[in-house]
């Protein structure tokens, strides 16, 4: 027989969803910028949300700790003292002017799973499953402060690079300095790493950062894989000259070259299936109204379902930029600042998420949607040490990284039930 949740009062899941939504609102008030949500790595806001998360973890019976990278961790031990753990969670950091659900809803839903599945014990609460339950609030999925995403989860995966210590924020503070100011010891970063034998897998609930579920009229989906990603900082070099005195045939306008490069990214990527390219930053120098721009800087975020097709598109963009800059008498170069391979969700975890969603649907309903995630997630790093699975929740209009980001209480309620059922199905497999 398939495992099932015990008979529960009908309001259990809606009540859990209301608690999640209220806590999303509470966390939204922890921000560096009044009037909008912004929480970055190793900031006072990071410390405040970790303390809140730890309080909520203890409320459901978990022991808590902050690891050597600043991730907040709660653990509900199994009856077997050396049992591995199923890791649940997401991240609490944000982009500037963020929505209140990206990452956050996954951490808070994970806490509700612990509340639902825990069992009483002489010393408090334990996991009644053949594995412990851990909830992780990752500290730096977005990479907003230092320009490098997945720092917290990379530390847990044991893939931290010493090259990152010299990364700086907008104020010139290095990552090493920020660690010390936060109260962390850079020399102990290796202590955050987990071993594969300590884990049975990682499950994450997350809003879909796109419109597919909304267009389908469905609440939940199985995630098949997480996009591969590469990010670049491009520099276009021309010549700064007087705006009035320089005729067009003598201009080497770096901003026009950068603008044409951005249009080339769109043109090339629109012709490719499951490849998304975005120029999110563009800046001209020296930046005066009466000077032809002599230099321009732009960013490129390139994502694809598969590494090979993503890399082929980058090669095509590079060749196109060679041509554009050659015609305009410009030079260009690129610095790669992020490279993450695609992560395929493990077949077993895809299956248990599918079964969990089916438990929320009427008998005879169609199979739940399976969606490729074009957005990155902490699972991209955690996939280096354990199997990864994800559950998507509908996001009306698909908008994310924006204050209008949304999810409904009803869909969160269904998602909590589906995730709990998924964990029980996984437990049955392990038994």
C-alpha distance (Angstrom), angle and dihedral (degrees) to the residues before:
residue distance angle dihedral
X1 . . .
X2 3.77 . .
X3 3.81 113.7 .
X4 3.76 115.6 -107.2
X5 3.75 138.1 -169.5
X6 3.80 113.7 -103.2
X7 3.77 118.8 -102.0
X8 3.78 105.7 -73.0
X9 3.80 133.6 -174.5
X10 3.82 109.7 -90.1
X11 3.81 93.0 -115.0
X12 3.82 96.3 55.9
X13 3.80 97.2 96.9
X14 3.83 96.7 39.3
X15 3.81 89.0 48.3
X16 3.80 90.3 50.7
X17 3.80 90.1 49.1
X18 3.80 91.6 50.4
X19 3.80 89.4 51.8
X20 3.82 90.3 50.7
X21 3.80 92.2 50.3
X22 3.80 93.1 46.8
X23 3.80 90.7 51.0
X24 3.81 90.9 48.5
X25 3.81 85.9 57.4
X26 3.81 91.2 47.4
X27 3.81 92.5 51.1
X28 3.81 90.4 46.6
X29 3.79 88.0 64.8
X30 3.81 90.0 61.4
X31 3.78 99.5 84.1
X32 3.78 140.7 136.5
X33 3.81 91.6 -139.9
X34 3.81 119.4 52.7
X35 3.78 112.3 -130.1
X36 3.78 95.2 25.6
X37 3.80 137.4 52.2
X38 3.78 118.5 -103.0
X39 3.82 126.2 152.0
X40 3.77 120.1 161.8
X41 3.77 135.7 -175.7
X42 3.81 119.6 -72.2
X43 3.80 94.0 3.4
X44 3.78 130.1 130.0
X45 3.82 86.9 -102.9
X46 3.81 89.7 55.3
X47 3.81 89.2 54.0
X48 3.81 92.3 48.3
X49 3.80 95.7 51.6
X50 3.80 90.5 46.0
X51 3.80 89.0 55.9
X52 3.80 91.0 49.4
X53 3.80 91.9 47.7
X54 3.81 90.8 49.0
X55 3.80 90.3 51.6
X56 3.82 91.3 51.9
X57 3.81 91.3 45.8
X58 3.80 91.2 54.2
X59 3.81 89.8 47.0
X60 3.84 89.8 64.4
X61 3.80 92.5 46.1
X62 3.78 102.2 -94.9
X63 3.78 127.3 139.6
X64 3.79 110.5 -127.3
X65 3.78 140.5 -148.0
X66 3.77 140.5 162.8
X67 3.78 110.5 -131.6
X68 3.80 129.2 -139.1
X69 3.82 91.9 -87.8
X70 3.81 96.1 49.2
X71 3.81 97.1 -100.8
X72 3.82 113.8 145.1
X73 3.82 112.8 -131.3
X74 3.79 133.3 -171.2
X75 3.80 123.5 -171.6
X76 3.80 132.5 -164.6
X77 3.78 105.8 -166.9
X78 3.80 123.8 -138.8
X79 3.79 123.1 -127.5
X80 3.81 88.1 -103.6
X81 3.82 102.7 72.5
X82 3.80 96.0 -145.8
X83 3.80 97.6 42.0
X84 3.81 115.8 135.6
X85 3.80 119.2 -115.3
X86 3.76 136.7 -117.6
X87 3.79 105.3 -135.5
X88 3.80 117.9 -142.8
X89 3.77 127.2 177.7
X90 3.78 149.5 74.2
X91 3.82 135.5 -143.5
X92 3.81 138.2 -59.4
X93 3.82 100.5 -161.6
X94 3.81 120.3 96.8
X95 3.76 145.4 -157.9
X96 3.84 117.0 -111.1
X97 3.82 113.2 -74.7
X98 3.79 90.0 9.8
X99 3.76 135.9 176.5
X100 3.78 119.1 -110.6
X101 3.82 100.9 -118.9
X102 3.83 109.3 50.4
X103 3.81 103.5 111.1
X104 3.79 94.0 -19.4
X105 3.79 95.6 81.0
X106 3.82 90.0 54.5
X107 3.80 93.4 55.6
X108 3.79 92.6 47.3
X109 3.81 94.1 45.6
X110 3.81 88.7 51.8
X111 3.80 89.6 57.0
X112 3.80 89.6 53.1
X113 3.81 89.6 52.9
X114 3.79 89.0 56.5
X115 3.81 90.1 48.2
X116 3.82 90.5 52.5
X117 3.81 99.0 43.9
X118 3.83 104.2 35.9
X119 3.80 119.7 111.2
X120 3.82 128.0 -148.5
X121 3.79 117.6 -103.2
X122 3.78 135.2 179.2
X123 3.81 90.2 -102.4
X124 3.81 96.5 40.8
X125 3.79 123.1 -79.6
X126 3.80 135.6 -10.5
X127 3.77 138.0 -178.5
X128 3.84 108.6 -98.4
X129 3.81 89.2 -157.3
X130 3.81 129.2 93.7
X131 3.80 87.6 -101.7
X132 3.79 138.1 44.2
X133 3.79 120.2 -105.5
X134 3.78 120.7 -126.5
X135 3.80 127.9 -175.1
X136 3.81 115.7 -159.2
X137 3.79 124.4 -167.3
X138 3.79 100.1 -162.0
X139 3.77 115.2 -144.4
X140 3.81 108.1 -145.6
X141 3.78 116.8 19.5
X142 3.80 95.0 138.2
X143 3.81 100.3 51.3
X144 3.81 90.6 -143.6
X145 3.80 99.0 145.5
X146 3.81 103.9 39.7
X147 3.80 101.3 21.5
X148 3.81 93.6 -117.0
X149 3.78 116.9 105.6
X150 3.82 127.8 -148.1
X151 3.80 96.0 27.8
X152 3.80 94.9 145.0
X153 3.78 96.4 45.9
X154 3.82 91.9 42.0
X155 3.80 88.6 59.0
X156 3.82 90.1 51.7
X157 3.80 89.9 48.7
X158 3.81 91.4 51.8
X159 3.80 92.6 -119.7
X160 3.81 98.1 115.5
X161 3.82 112.8 142.0
X162 3.78 121.9 -146.1
X163 3.81 87.4 -142.5
X164 3.80 87.9 74.1
X165 3.81 93.7 66.9
X166 3.81 90.2 79.6
X167 3.82 94.2 53.8
X168 3.81 111.3 119.3
X169 3.78 135.1 -154.4
X170 3.81 126.4 -135.7
X171 3.82 90.6 -81.1
X172 3.80 93.4 52.3
X173 3.81 94.7 -106.1
X174 3.79 110.8 146.7
X175 3.77 122.5 -133.5
X176 3.81 88.9 -115.6
X177 3.81 91.1 54.3
X178 3.80 91.8 46.6
X179 3.80 90.5 52.5
X180 3.77 91.1 55.7
X181 3.81 93.7 44.6
X182 3.81 88.7 53.0
X183 3.81 90.8 52.0
X184 3.80 97.4 -105.0
X185 3.80 126.1 127.9
X186 3.82 113.3 -130.0
X187 3.78 88.9 -155.8
X188 3.81 90.9 63.7
X189 3.82 98.0 51.3
X190 3.81 90.5 112.7
X191 3.81 89.6 66.3
X192 3.82 89.5 72.5
X193 3.82 91.2 64.9
X194 3.79 118.3 106.7
X195 3.81 127.3 -152.5
X196 3.80 120.7 -124.8
X197 3.81 91.3 -122.5
X198 3.83 89.5 60.5
X199 3.81 92.4 63.9
X200 3.80 138.3 57.5
X201 3.81 93.3 -167.9
X202 3.79 147.3 -57.2
X203 3.81 124.4 -100.1
X204 3.79 123.0 -172.8
X205 3.78 132.2 -176.1
X206 3.79 114.3 -154.5
X207 3.76 139.4 163.2
X208 3.78 112.4 -103.1
X209 3.79 106.0 -107.9
X210 3.77 91.5 -147.7
X211 3.82 139.7 49.9
X212 3.83 104.7 -101.8
X213 3.81 98.5 104.7
X214 3.79 91.1 42.1
X215 3.80 90.4 52.2
X216 3.80 90.9 48.3
X217 3.81 92.4 48.8
X218 3.83 90.9 -126.0
X219 3.79 130.2 131.3
X220 3.80 104.6 -148.8
X221 3.78 140.4 26.3
X222 3.78 141.3 -173.7
X223 3.80 112.9 -118.6
X224 3.80 113.2 -132.7
X225 3.82 99.1 -170.6
X226 3.79 144.4 -20.4
X227 3.79 119.0 -113.4
X228 3.75 122.9 -100.9
X229 3.79 110.3 -122.2
X230 3.78 141.0 -162.6
X231 3.79 125.8 -178.7
X232 3.79 127.0 -164.3
X233 3.78 138.7 -175.2
X234 3.80 108.3 -144.8
X235 3.80 125.4 -160.6
X236 3.81 121.3 -161.0
X237 3.81 114.9 -163.3
X238 3.78 123.0 -158.6
X239 3.80 133.2 136.6
X240 3.80 128.6 -73.5
X241 3.81 112.2 -136.6
X242 3.77 141.4 155.5
X243 3.81 111.0 -65.8
X244 3.78 95.1 -143.1
X245 3.77 99.8 37.6
X246 3.79 101.2 46.6
X247 3.84 116.5 84.0
X248 3.78 118.6 -143.7
X249 3.79 95.0 -107.4
X250 3.83 89.3 60.5
X251 3.78 97.9 44.8
X252 3.78 123.3 111.2
X253 3.80 95.7 -175.3
X254 3.80 110.5 -173.8
X255 3.81 93.4 -169.0
X256 3.81 92.7 56.8
X257 3.80 89.2 49.0
X258 3.81 90.3 50.7
X259 3.80 91.0 47.5
X260 3.78 91.3 51.8
X261 3.81 88.8 47.5
X262 3.82 90.7 54.5
X263 3.80 90.5 51.1
X264 3.80 89.8 49.0
X265 3.82 89.9 54.6
X266 3.80 90.2 53.9
X267 3.81 93.9 45.2
X268 3.81 94.5 49.4
X269 3.80 96.4 42.7
X270 3.81 94.8 45.9
X271 3.78 87.8 61.3
X272 3.79 93.8 54.3
X273 3.82 127.4 80.5
X274 3.82 113.1 -121.2
X275 3.81 94.8 -4.1
X276 3.80 117.9 122.4
X277 3.80 123.7 -174.0
X278 3.80 123.1 -175.8
X279 3.79 132.7 -176.8
X280 3.78 101.7 -158.4
X281 3.80 100.7 165.3
X282 3.82 130.8 44.8
X283 3.79 125.0 168.3
X284 3.81 131.1 171.9
X285 3.82 128.0 -151.4
X286 2.95 140.3 -111.6
X287 3.80 79.9 10.6
X288 3.81 100.7 -152.3
X289 3.79 122.1 141.7
X290 3.80 92.7 -127.2
X291 3.81 100.9 44.0
X292 3.81 127.7 85.0
X293 3.82 103.5 -122.3
X294 3.77 110.4 -102.7
X295 3.80 96.5 -171.9
X296 3.79 136.1 21.3
X297 3.80 131.3 -169.6
X298 3.79 123.2 -158.0
X299 3.78 136.7 170.1
X300 3.77 127.9 -133.1
X301 3.80 124.4 -159.2
X302 3.80 110.5 -170.3
X303 3.81 122.5 -175.1
X304 3.77 134.8 175.0
X305 3.76 142.0 168.1
X306 3.79 90.4 -119.7
X307 3.80 130.0 33.9
X308 3.79 94.6 -133.2
X309 3.80 96.7 55.3
X310 3.82 90.8 44.0
X311 3.82 91.2 53.2
X312 3.81 92.4 45.8
X313 3.81 89.8 54.5
X314 3.81 90.8 50.2
X315 3.80 88.7 53.6
X316 3.81 89.4 51.0
X317 3.80 92.0 48.9
X318 3.81 90.3 48.8
X319 3.79 91.8 52.3
X320 3.80 91.1 48.3
X321 3.80 91.2 50.6
X322 3.81 89.9 51.5
X323 3.78 88.3 57.4
X324 3.82 95.7 44.5
X325 3.79 93.9 49.0
X326 3.79 92.5 44.2
X327 3.80 91.9 56.1
X328 3.82 92.1 46.7
X329 3.80 96.1 43.9
X330 3.80 92.7 -116.1
X331 3.80 135.1 133.5
X332 3.79 125.8 -140.1
X333 3.76 139.7 -174.6
X334 3.79 135.8 176.3
X335 3.80 135.1 -144.5
X336 3.78 116.8 -157.2
X337 3.81 110.3 -136.9
X338 3.81 101.7 172.9
X339 3.79 135.6 24.1
X340 3.80 122.9 174.7
X341 3.77 125.6 169.1
X342 3.79 121.1 -133.0
X343 3.80 113.4 -91.4
X344 3.79 119.1 -146.1
X345 3.78 114.5 -148.9
X346 3.81 110.3 -119.1
X347 3.84 114.4 -99.3
X348 3.82 92.6 -126.4
X349 3.79 93.0 50.9
X350 3.79 91.1 45.3
X351 3.80 87.7 53.1
X352 3.80 95.6 49.4
X353 3.82 91.7 47.2
X354 3.79 88.8 50.1
X355 3.82 90.6 50.6
X356 3.78 90.3 47.0
X357 3.81 92.1 53.8
X358 3.80 91.4 46.2
X359 3.82 88.8 57.9
X360 3.81 88.0 63.2
X361 3.82 95.0 50.4
X362 3.81 129.8 80.3
X363 3.79 115.6 -94.9
X364 3.80 109.9 -86.0
X365 3.81 94.3 22.8
X366 3.79 119.9 147.1
X367 3.79 119.9 -91.2
X368 3.81 113.1 -82.2
X369 3.76 118.0 -101.3
X370 3.80 120.1 -91.0
X371 3.80 112.6 -148.6
X372 3.79 134.6 -173.8
X373 3.83 110.3 -132.8
X374 3.78 112.2 -127.1
X375 3.82 89.5 -174.7
X376 3.79 123.5 76.4
X377 3.80 123.3 -115.4
X378 3.80 139.5 -176.6
X379 3.80 87.9 -98.7
X380 3.81 87.2 75.8
X381 3.81 88.4 69.9
X382 3.81 97.7 33.6
X383 3.82 89.7 53.9
X384 3.82 86.8 76.6
X385 3.82 90.9 71.5
X386 3.82 107.7 24.2
X387 3.80 145.4 9.1
X388 3.80 116.1 -75.1
X389 3.81 131.3 -148.5
X390 3.80 131.6 173.9
X391 3.78 139.8 -163.6
X392 3.82 119.9 -155.8
X393 3.80 124.7 -149.8
X394 3.79 122.6 -155.1
X395 3.80 115.1 -94.9
X396 3.82 111.0 -161.7
X397 3.82 109.8 -120.2
X398 3.81 88.4 -2.5
X399 3.80 94.1 -102.6
X400 3.81 117.2 153.8
X401 3.81 139.1 160.0
X402 3.80 84.1 43.7
X403 3.82 135.6 92.1
X404 3.82 90.3 -109.7
X405 3.82 91.3 64.3
X406 3.81 108.2 128.9
X407 3.79 148.4 178.3
X408 3.80 127.6 178.1
X409 3.80 127.1 -118.2
X410 3.80 88.0 -126.0
X411 3.79 93.1 56.0
X412 3.81 91.6 45.5
X413 3.80 88.6 51.8
X414 3.81 90.9 52.0
X415 3.80 90.3 44.5
X416 3.80 93.1 53.7
X417 3.78 91.0 51.5
X418 3.81 92.4 45.6
X419 3.81 92.5 49.2
X420 3.80 92.2 48.0
X421 3.81 90.5 50.0
X422 3.81 89.3 48.1
X423 3.81 90.9 54.8
X424 3.81 90.6 50.0
X425 3.80 91.6 50.0
X426 3.79 89.1 50.8
X427 3.81 90.1 49.9
X428 3.82 89.8 53.2
X429 3.80 89.7 53.6
X430 3.80 90.8 51.2
X431 3.78 93.1 49.1
